[in-house]
């Protein structure tokens, strides 16, 4: 590369310009007020619990059988066995299944006792 007076001047001034920008940022941030957010420790079931290797093996080997139940209010609840639920609101729903390797759709279940794996209601990734 050829060094011209213009490139020498730009190279010479780039360091002080960067330092000037950092000083301006520091001075503009000095009048900001810092606030401390108090820590919150959850005590309910909303805490995410990571899966262990044993959980993954159990999830892959569990039998998948459709369970169709009718509640007292007349609503039909469809779920697939072998899935642990993490929703404190609705234990009959598998919408909160957190295992990424096994995905099942209980809405496809037709009757109680149906094999969900043979009917391809479950997908293994």
N, C-alpha and C positions, 0 to 999 in steps of 0.2 A: 504494500500500500504506500501511497505517496503522502507524505505529511505536508500539509499546507498550513499557512498561518491560521486559517479559519478552523481547521480540525484541531490544531494545537490549542486554540482559545477555547473551543467547546470542551475539549478534554480537561483543560485546566479549570474551567468554571463548573463542570458537572459535579464535582465533589462538594464545593461550598454551597451550591444550589440545593443539593440533597440534604445537607445538614440544616440549611435554612428552612426547608419544608418540614423536617422533623421537629425543629424548635417551634415553628408556628403551630403544628398539630398539638404539641405538648402544652403550649400556652393557651390554646383555645379549649383544651380539655381540662384545664386546671380549675375552672369555675363550675364544673359538674359536681353534683352531690351524689355520693355513693350511698346506696341503701342495702342493708343486709336483710335478706329474705330468711325468715325462720324455717328451720327444717320441719318437714311433715313426714311422720312415719305412719304408714298405712297399717291398720290392724285388721282390716276385713279381707275378703277373698280376692280383692283386686290386684294382689301382688303376683307378679309373674314368676313362676317357679320353673327353672330350666329343666329340660328333660335329661335323664341319665341314659347311658347306653342300655341299661336293663329296660327302661321305659320304651325305647325304640324297638328292641327285640320283642317285647311283649305286644306292642302295637302291631308289628308285622305278623306275628304268629296267632293272634287272637281269632276266634271264630266270628264270622259276621253273619248274624241271623237277624232278620227283620222282626221287630216287635211293634205290633199295632195295638194300641190301647184306646179305650174310650173313657174320657174323664166323666166326672159326675155332672158337669155342665153340658155334656153332649159333644164336646169337641174331640176329634180324633187326633191322637198323638202317634206319630210314626218315628221310630228311632232304630238304630242298628246296634246290636250288642257288641261288646268288646271295645267300646270307646269310652274313655274317661271324660267327664264333663267338668268344665271350669266355670260355669255360670252359676252364681249363687241364686239368681232369680228363677231360672227354669231348669230343673234337673232333667226334664224330659227332652230338651233340645240338644241336638248335636251341632248347632251352629257355632259353638265355641270350642270345637275340637282344634287343638293346637299342634298336632303332629303333622309335619309337612310331607311325610312320605306316604301317608295313607289318607285318601280323600274319599268319603262316602256320601252319597246323596240319599237320605232316607225318604225323601218325597216320592221316590219311585217304588217304594214298597207297596205291594198289593194286599198281602195277607200276612197274618202272624205265623212265624216259623219259616218263612221263605229264606233261602240261602242267598245272601246279598253278593257273594263272590261269584257264584255261578251265573247269576242274572246280570253281572257287570254293573252293579250299583256302586262298587268300590273301585277306585283307581290307585294303583301302586306306582309310585314314582321312584 
